[in-house]
Amino acid sequence: MQEKTLVLLKQDILTYWTDLEAGDFEDKEFLKELNASIGYYNEYKRGQVAKAIEK
């Protein structure tokens, strides 16, 4: 499960990064999503459990 989650998070990060190259750096929600994906990836990589997202 962890390897599958890491692969999905990595795909999300790469997709966000590709979108960012052609996107708008002023879009704060977009940058929050990218930052969250990177944070979750790093937590999973270290073997920690991701926290629930509050909206």
N, C-alpha and C positions, 0 to 999 in steps of 0.2 A: 504493500500500500504506500509506503513512504517513497519508494522509487517512482511509482506512478504519480504521486503528488508532486514530487520534485520536477518531473518531466513536464507536467501541466503548468506549474508555476513558471518554469523556464520559458515555455512557449508563450505564456502571457507576457512575461517581461520582454521577450524579443518582439512580440507584436506591438506592445506599447512603445518600445524603442523605435521601431520602424515607423510607427504613426507619428512619433515625436519629431523625427527628422523632417517630415513634411507638414508638421502641425504647428500649433501656436504655443509658445512657451508661457503665455499669459493665462492659459486655462488651468486654474488652480485645482479643479476636480480631477483633471487628467493627470496632473503631477502627483496628486494624493494617491490615485490608483496605482501609478507606477511605483511610487515609494512603498506603498503597502505590499505590492507583489514582491518587491525586492526584500522587504523585511520578512515576509512569510517564507520566502525561499531560504533566506539565511537561517531562520529559526528551525525549519525542517532539516536543513543541512547539518545543523548542530544537534539534531535529535530532539528538539523541543517541540511541544505541541503549540499550534497556532491558537491565538486568543480569539474569542468571539468578537465580531465587528459590531460596534454600536453606531446607530444612525440617528 
